């Protein structure tokens, strides 16, 4: 069976970067930015205009990024395949032209280090919060004894410190709180131990690529205190936190476009790693042979890094399935990425994961699904598919380069969140998951995912309904609905977008209360959207949710009243002396632990407000 290599070539439309890169490579001998300016105007302006398309940054947004961020995109981001055709010097030259700034691999200044800096024990017997949902069940709920905050404390929350990641345009990892330290990954591979009270750096480590998921911690090989994490290139690491040395490292994804956006999960000496793919973006190049990747979940031995099993969401390897309109071969089946974090069901011996759309046709039964995997064997136990026949790539959002858009295109209705395993007030355990269709599903884990109820809270679309996550306290499920305006296939033309926060009764599925996203919070802000896309988090009586408008809000769990509201875009002074700014809040939810609240601020991939902050709040 032939397995095609991954090709790059000149392209127009959504991935016009490919033409720019190819031409830059041919003109490497030219000096200054004349060539870059000319090539950008010819090859990229069609998509990267001043306004930009919904998923494509315009020139104003590109200028607002750092040179380091653009180089990182060409090396590890959505332009990684195309960027391979450039030397590092050429990538840097292009980044400097686009931003008008000199490239510098900026390091933390000496002032960022704690006065008593040096490697210190983290006290792993005092782990207060780790993982995407804060626990194996993915509920996003923090009990009172670990939260250290009550509903009465929330209105008095004040900013204690803000830490700025140097030269970054986004921050999208969930901090782990371990005793008096905060362990967090950064957009260029930084893994930092910060002092929870002061925000200074106690120690740092540099991975090969961005760390987008949570850093986990616990007892590792030989009883040593160990941190586990996975970088964007799917490298999984075990790190000795006492010495900063690698215990083991293993590359999990075998496909050249494999990436990891979700957090791993840690249980009983095993690390469960989600695997996604960049092919959804690379497919925008009409000359790319789309598509050959499959989403996956892998189980690694946390002590050694050995692979225990590797579950491909699409069990069949791709075969030729025709050609696109310019004669480029097409391959299928493909897609169904796992870009959320696995949920571990210890009682049933299962690992749950949500999957995304197929990239090509024919489609499979494993896309847009909640899958249950045997924790010991990696075999599929059962699967629930919410939206069949959904095939989509980013080519479908382009006005000009649609050759690799499946015909007909699907609506792109992924399950992008970790399924929540929750015990209701009646004692019954159920699985709850929100979908980009705008629908919240309740499934029976004891009946192979049979539907108990489903409730629509939004219109849905490519960038939401429910995007990154939900939270639950056992009584209600709290669903942030994005409903941004990018809709490729309008499944429900009769519905208007309804961005906001929704509380659903876990027994009946009925909406108990809802709060629309406030539109006035975007006044005077560029790239601001009144929507909730990030995962929320809950403590008894309170739900915290960050918005694409840059606000972190606390809602009363009972009725949705706003108890506290902080605009993170106004923060500039930082604990580490690096210039900082806040932006859109998207991706992971906030962390509430040890009497403090931690949140990221800054998220730029789909036209939102960039930023580079980790913020810490407490009651003074």
C-alpha positions in Angstrom: 0.0 0.0 0.0 1.3 3.4 -0.9 1.6 6.0 1.8 2.0 9.4 0.3 4.7 11.8 1.5 3.6 15.3 2.5 4.3 17.8 -0.2 4.4 21.6 -0.2 4.1 23.9 -3.2 2.9 27.3 -4.3 -0.7 28.1 -3.4 -3.2 30.9 -3.3 -6.0 31.6 -0.9 -6.0 30.4 2.7 -2.4 29.0 2.7 -0.8 31.5 0.4 2.2 31.3 2.8 3.4 28.3 0.7 3.9 30.5 -2.4 5.6 33.2 -0.3 8.0 30.7 1.2 8.9 29.0 -2.1 9.6 32.3 -3.7 11.6 33.6 -0.7 13.7 30.5 -0.9 14.5 31.2 -4.6 15.5 34.8 -3.8 17.6 34.1 -0.7 20.5 36.1 -2.1 18.6 39.4 -2.0 19.2 41.8 0.8 16.7 43.9 2.8 12.9 43.5 2.8 12.2 44.4 -0.8 11.6 40.8 -1.8 9.5 40.0 1.2 7.3 43.1 0.6 6.8 42.3 -3.0 6.1 38.6 -2.4 3.7 39.3 0.4 1.7 41.7 -1.8 1.6 39.2 -4.6 1.0 35.9 -2.8 -0.6 36.7 0.6 -2.6 39.9 0.4 -5.6 38.0 -1.0 -6.1 36.4 2.4 -4.0 38.4 4.8 -5.7 41.7 4.1 -6.1 44.5 6.6 -9.3 43.0 7.7 -8.4 39.3 7.2 -10.8 36.4 6.8 -12.5 34.9 9.9 -9.7 32.3 10.5 -6.8 34.2 8.7 -5.0 37.0 10.5 -4.9 40.3 8.6 -1.9 42.5 8.2 -2.7 44.6 11.3 -2.9 41.5 13.5 0.4 40.1 12.0 2.1 43.4 12.8 0.9 43.1 16.4 2.6 39.7 16.8 6.2 39.3 17.8 8.8 38.1 15.3 9.4 35.2 17.6 5.7 34.2 17.4 5.7 34.3 13.6 8.9 32.2 13.5 7.3 29.7 15.9 4.3 29.4 13.6 6.5 28.6 10.7 8.5 26.1 12.7 5.8 24.5 15.0 2.5 26.1 14.2 -0.1 26.0 11.4 2.6 26.8 8.8 5.0 24.2 10.0 4.9 22.1 6.8 5.4 25.1 4.5 8.0 26.6 6.9 10.2 23.5 6.4 11.2 24.9 3.0 12.9 27.9 4.5 16.1 28.2 6.4 15.9 29.7 9.9 17.4 32.9 8.7 14.7 33.2 6.0 11.9 32.6 8.5 13.4 35.3 10.8 13.7 37.8 7.8 10.1 37.3 6.9 9.0 37.7 10.5 11.0 40.9 10.8 9.4 42.3 7.7 5.9 41.5 8.8 6.3 43.0 12.3 8.8 45.8 11.7 10.8 44.6 14.7 14.1 42.8 15.2 13.9 39.1 16.0 15.3 38.2 19.5 15.0 35.0 21.4 14.2 37.0 24.5 15.1 35.4 27.8 13.8 36.1 31.2 15.6 39.0 32.9 17.5 38.4 36.1 14.8 40.4 37.9 12.3 37.6 37.0 14.0 35.1 39.3 13.1 34.8 42.9 15.6 36.4 45.2 16.2 32.9 46.7 16.0 31.3 43.3 17.3 27.8 42.7 15.9 24.4 42.4 13.5 23.8 45.3 11.3 20.9 46.2 7.7 21.5 45.1 6.1 19.5 47.8 4.1 17.1 45.6 2.1 15.8 48.6 0.3 19.2 48.4 -1.1 19.0 44.8 -4.1 21.3 44.7 -4.9 21.2 41.0 -3.5 19.5 37.9 -4.9 18.5 34.5 -7.3 20.1 32.1 -10.4 19.7 34.1 -8.7 19.7 37.4 -9.4 16.0 38.0 -9.6 12.7 36.1 -13.3 13.1 35.5 -12.9 16.4 33.6 -15.6 18.2 35.6 -13.7 21.5 36.0 -15.0 21.5 39.6 -12.8 22.3 42.6 -14.1 21.3 46.1 -14.0 23.9 48.8 -11.1 22.4 50.7 -8.8 22.6 47.7 -10.2 25.9 46.3 -9.6 27.8 49.5 -12.1 30.4 48.2 -15.8 30.6 49.0 -18.6 32.4 47.2 -18.5 35.1 49.8 -14.8 35.7 49.0 -15.2 36.1 45.2 -16.3 39.8 45.1 -13.2 40.7 47.0 -10.7 39.1 44.5 -7.9 41.4 43.5 -5.0 41.0 41.2 -1.8 39.9 43.1 0.6 39.6 40.2 0.8 39.2 36.4 3.5 37.2 34.7 4.3 38.0 31.0 5.7 35.3 28.7 8.4 37.1 26.7 7.6 37.8 23.1 4.4 35.8 23.1 1.1 36.5 21.4 -0.9 33.8 23.3 -0.9 31.8 26.4 -3.0 28.6 26.4 -1.9 26.2 29.2 -3.6 25.4 32.5 -1.3 26.0 35.5 -0.8 23.2 38.0 -0.8 24.3 41.6 1.5 22.3 43.8 1.9 23.6 47.4 3.4 27.1 47.2 4.4 26.8 43.5 2.6 27.1 40.1 3.9 24.9 37.3 3.0 26.2 33.9 4.0 25.6 30.2 4.6 28.4 27.7 4.2 29.2 24.0 7.9 28.6 23.1 8.5 25.4 25.1 9.1 27.1 28.5 8.1 25.1 31.6 8.3 27.3 34.6 7.9 26.9 38.4 6.6 30.2 39.7 6.2 31.2 43.3 2.5 31.3 43.9 2.6 34.2 46.2 4.9 36.5 44.2 5.0 35.3 40.6 8.8 35.1 40.5 10.6 32.2 38.7 12.0 29.4 40.9 13.2 27.3 38.0 12.7 26.8 34.3 13.1 24.2 31.6 12.9 24.4 27.8 11.1 21.8 25.7 11.4 21.4 22.0 8.1 23.2 21.1 5.2 25.0 22.7 3.5 23.4 25.7 -0.2 23.9 25.2 -1.5 21.4 27.7 -1.3 21.2 31.5 1.8 20.1 33.3 1.1 17.1 35.6 3.0 16.2 38.7 3.4 13.2 41.0 5.6 10.4 42.2 7.7 9.1 39.3 10.5 6.5 38.8 12.4 5.6 42.0 10.0 7.7 44.0 11.3 11.0 42.6 9.1 14.0 42.3 8.3 14.1 38.6 6.5 16.4 36.1 4.9 15.0 32.9 3.9 17.1 29.9 3.6 16.9 26.1 4.7 19.6 23.7 3.1 20.7 20.4 5.2 18.3 18.4 3.8 15.4 20.4 7.0 14.9 22.4 6.0 13.5 25.9 8.4 14.3 28.7 9.1 13.1 32.2 11.1 15.7 34.1 12.8 15.4 37.5 11.6 18.5 39.1 14.3 18.5 41.7 17.1 18.6 39.2 15.5 19.8 35.9 16.8 16.8 34.1 15.0 14.6 31.6 14.0 11.2 32.9 12.6 10.1 29.5 11.3 11.7 26.3 9.2 10.0 23.6 7.6 11.3 20.4 4.0 10.0 20.3 2.6 11.1 17.0 4.0 9.3 13.9 2.5 11.5 11.2 4.4 14.6 10.1 1.4 16.8 10.8 0.7 15.3 14.2 0.3 17.8 17.1 -1.0 17.9 20.6 -3.3 20.7 21.8 -5.0 18.9 24.7 -3.5 17.9 28.1 -2.4 14.4 28.9 -4.1 12.6 31.8 -2.2 10.7 34.5 -3.5 7.7 36.3 -2.0 4.6 38.0 1.4 4.9 36.4 0.1 5.6 32.9 0.1 8.8 30.8 -2.8 9.1 28.3 -1.8 11.4 25.5 -4.3 12.9 22.9 -3.0 13.3 19.3 -4.5 15.8 16.8 -3.3 17.0 13.4 -2.4 20.1 11.4 -3.8 18.6 8.2 -7.0 20.5 8.7 -5.0 23.7 7.9 -2.4 22.3 5.6 -5.2 21.0 3.4 -5.8 24.6 2.3 -2.9 24.1 -0.2 -4.6 22.7 -3.4 -1.4 20.8 -4.2 -1.3 19.0 -0.8 -2.4 15.4 -1.1 -5.2 15.5 1.5 -5.4 13.7 3.8 -3.7 10.8 5.6 -3.6 11.6 9.4 -5.8 10.1 12.1 -6.6 11.3 15.6 -5.3 9.0 18.4 -5.0 8.4 22.1 -1.8 6.8 23.3 -1.0 5.2 26.7 2.5 5.5 27.9 4.2 3.9 30.9 4.7 7.0 33.1 7.8 5.5 34.7 9.7 4.5 31.4 7.9 6.2 28.5 7.2 2.9 26.9 4.1 2.8 24.7 1.5 0.5 26.2 -1.0 1.0 23.4 -1.8 3.4 20.6 -5.5 3.8 19.6 -6.0 5.2 16.1 -9.5 6.8 16.0 -9.6 5.7 12.3 -8.5 2.1 12.3 -8.1 1.8 8.5 -5.1 3.4 6.8 -5.9 5.8 4.0 -6.2 4.7 0.4 -6.5 6.8 -2.8 -10.0 8.2 -3.2 -9.8 10.3 -6.4 -8.3 13.7 -7.2 -9.2 17.3 -6.5 -10.0 19.8 -9.3 -6.3 20.4 -10.1 -5.5 16.7 -10.2 -3.9 16.3 -6.8 -4.6 12.9 -5.3 -7.0 12.6 -2.5 -6.8 10.0 0.3 -9.4 8.6 2.7 -10.4 8.0 5.4 -8.7 10.7 7.4 -9.2 13.1 10.3 -11.2 12.6 13.5 -8.5 14.4 15.6 -8.4 14.3 19.3 -7.7 17.9 20.3 -9.1 17.7 23.8 -7.9 15.9 26.9 -8.8 12.3 27.8 -11.2 11.5 30.7 -10.4 8.5 32.9 -13.2 6.3 34.3 -11.4 4.2 36.9 -14.6 2.3 37.9 -15.4 1.1 34.4 -11.8 0.8 33.2 -12.3 3.2 30.3 -10.7 6.3 28.8 -13.1 8.7 27.1 -12.2 11.2 24.4 -14.0 13.5 22.0 -13.2 13.5 18.3 -13.4 16.0 15.5 -14.5 15.9 11.9 -13.2 13.8 9.0 -11.0 15.7 6.5 -12.0 13.7 3.4 -14.7 11.5 2.0 -15.8 8.8 2.6 -16.3 9.6 6.2 -16.2 7.3 9.2 -18.4 6.5 12.2 -15.6 7.7 14.6 -15.7 11.4 13.7 -17.7 14.0 15.8 -18.0 11.3 18.4 -17.4 10.4 22.1 -15.3 7.3 22.2 -14.7 4.9 25.1 -11.4 3.0 25.0 -10.4 0.0 27.2 -7.9 1.4 29.6 -5.8 -1.8 29.6 -5.8 -2.8 25.9 -6.5 0.4 23.9 -9.4 -1.3 22.1 -12.6 0.6 21.3 -15.3 -0.3 23.8 -18.1 1.8 22.3 -18.6 5.0 20.4 -21.4 7.6 20.2 -21.5 9.7 17.0 -23.5 12.9 17.2 -23.0 14.3 13.7 -22.4 11.7 10.9 -21.0 12.5 7.5 -19.0 15.7 8.6 -16.0 16.3 6.4 -14.3 19.6 6.5 -10.9 21.3 6.1 -9.9 25.0 6.4 -10.0 25.1 2.6 -13.8 25.3 3.0 -13.4 28.8 4.6 -11.5 30.2 1.6 -13.0 32.1 -1.2 -10.3 31.1 -3.7 -8.4 27.9 -2.7 -11.2 25.4 -2.1 -9.8 22.5 -4.0 -9.3 20.4 -0.9 -12.7 21.2 0.6 -14.7 18.0 0.7 -17.8 18.0 -1.6 -20.1 18.6 0.0 -18.5 20.3 3.0 -19.6 19.4 6.5 -20.4 21.8 9.3 -17.2 21.1 11.3 -19.0 20.0 14.5 -16.2 18.6 16.6 -16.3 17.5 20.2 -13.4 19.7 21.4 -13.9 19.3 25.1 -13.1 16.6 27.6 -16.2 14.5 28.4 -17.3 15.1 32.0 -18.0 12.0 34.1 -20.3 13.3 36.8 -22.4 11.9 39.6 -25.8 13.7 39.7 -27.7 14.6 42.9 -29.7 11.4 42.4 -26.6 9.3 42.7 -26.4 8.3 39.0 -23.2 8.7 37.0 -23.5 10.2 33.5 -21.2 11.5 30.8 -21.8 15.1 29.6 -20.2 16.7 26.6 -20.9 19.8 24.6 -20.4 20.0 20.9 -19.5 22.8 18.4 -23.0 22.2 17.1 -24.3 24.1 20.1 -25.8 20.9 21.6 -25.1 19.5 25.1 -25.3 15.7 25.3 -25.9 13.5 28.3 -24.8 9.8 27.7 -25.2 6.6 29.8 -21.7 5.1 30.5 -23.4 1.9 31.6 -25.3 1.5 28.3 -22.5 2.1 25.6 -23.2 5.8 25.5 -27.0 5.7 25.0 -28.4 9.2 24.9 -30.2 10.3 28.1 -31.0 13.8 26.9 -29.7 16.5 24.6 -30.2 20.2 24.8 -29.5 22.9 22.2 -28.0 26.1 23.6 -26.7 27.7 20.5 -26.6 27.8 16.7 -23.2 26.3 16.5 -20.5 26.7 13.9 -16.8 26.3 13.0 -15.8 28.4 16.0 -18.4 27.2 18.5 -21.1 26.5 20.1 -19.4 24.7 22.9 -15.7 24.9 22.0 -13.2 24.0 24.7 -15.1 22.8 27.7 -17.8 22.9 30.3 -17.9 22.5 34.1 -20.3 20.9 36.5 -21.0 20.8 40.3 -23.2 17.7 40.2 -26.4 19.7 40.1 -26.0 21.8 36.9 -23.8 21.6 33.8 -22.3 25.0 32.9 -21.9 25.5 29.1 -20.2 28.5 27.6 -21.5 29.1 24.0 -19.3 30.9 21.5 -21.5 31.1 18.4 -19.1 33.2 16.4 -20.1 34.2 13.0 -18.1 31.7 10.9 -20.7 29.2 9.6 -19.7 27.1 6.6 -22.8 24.9 6.4 -25.8 26.5 8.1 -27.5 23.5 9.6 -30.1 25.6 11.4 -30.7 28.8 9.3 -33.7 29.6 11.4 -31.6 30.1 14.5 -29.7 33.3 15.4 -26.3 33.1 17.2 -26.8 33.1 21.0 -23.4 33.5 22.7 -23.5 33.3 26.4 -23.3 31.2 29.5 -25.9 28.5 30.1 -26.8 26.3 33.2 -28.5 23.0 32.5 -30.2 20.7 35.0 -28.2 17.4 34.9 -31.3 15.3 35.5 -33.7 16.8 32.9 -31.3 18.7 30.6 -33.5 21.8 30.9 -31.9 25.2 30.8 -32.2 26.7 34.3 -30.6 30.0 33.6 -28.7 31.8 30.8 -26.7 35.0 30.6 -26.0 36.5 27.1 -22.5 37.6 26.4 -22.3 41.4 27.0 -21.7 43.3 23.7 -20.6 46.6 25.3 -17.5 45.0 26.7 -15.9 45.1 23.2 -16.3 48.9 22.7 -13.0 50.4 21.7 -11.2 47.0 21.3 -9.9 45.5 18.1 -10.3 41.8 17.5 -12.8 41.6 20.3 -15.8 39.2 20.3 -18.6 39.1 22.8 -18.6 35.3 23.3 -17.5 32.6 25.7 -15.2 30.0 24.2 -12.8 29.0 26.9 -13.5 26.2 29.3 -15.1 27.4 32.6 -14.3 26.2 36.2 -16.5 25.9 39.2 -16.3 26.0 43.0 -19.3 25.6 45.4 -21.7 28.3 44.5 -19.6 30.0 41.7 -18.8 29.5 38.0 -15.8 31.3 36.6 -15.7 31.9 32.8 -13.3 33.8 30.6 -14.5 35.6 27.5 -13.1 36.5 24.1 -13.6 40.1 25.2 -10.7 39.6 27.7 -13.0 39.6 30.8 -12.9 37.0 33.6 -16.2 36.8 35.2 -17.7 34.9 38.2 -21.3 33.9 38.0 -23.5 32.8 40.8 -24.2 29.1 40.3 -27.8 29.4 41.4 -29.0 32.1 39.0 -26.2 33.4 36.9 -25.7 36.8 38.6 -22.3 38.3 37.9 -20.5 38.3 41.2 -17.1 39.6 39.9 -15.8 41.0 36.7 -12.2 41.8 35.7 -11.0 43.1 32.4 -7.6 41.4 31.8 -6.8 43.5 28.8 -5.9 46.5 31.0 -3.1 44.8 32.8 0.4 45.9 31.9 2.7 45.8 35.0 4.3 42.3 35.5 6.1 40.4 38.2 9.0 39.5 35.9 9.7 42.9 34.4 8.7 41.8 30.9 6.3 44.0 28.9 2.8 42.4 29.1 -0.6 42.9 27.8 -3.8 40.9 28.2 -6.1 39.7 25.4 -8.8 37.2 24.6 -9.3 34.4 27.1 -9.7 31.1 25.3 -8.7 27.4 25.6 -8.3 26.1 29.1 -10.3 27.3 32.1 -9.1 29.2 35.1 -7.5 27.3 38.1 -8.8 28.0 41.6 -6.6 26.5 44.3 -5.0 27.5 47.6 -7.1 30.6 48.0 -6.1 32.0 44.6 -7.4 32.1 41.0 -5.1 31.8 38.0 -6.0 32.5 34.4 -4.4 33.0 31.0 -5.0 36.1 28.9 -4.1 36.3 25.2 -5.3 34.1 22.3 -4.7 35.1 18.7 -5.1 32.1 16.3 -8.5 32.9 14.9 -8.5 36.7 14.9 -8.8 37.2 18.6 -6.9 39.7 20.8 -3.3 38.6 21.4 -1.8 38.7 24.8 1.0 37.1 26.9 -0.2 37.0 30.5 -0.7 34.6 33.4 -2.7 36.4 36.1 -3.0 35.5 39.7 -5.8 36.8 42.0 -6.4 36.5 45.7 -8.3 38.1 48.6 -6.1 40.5 50.3 
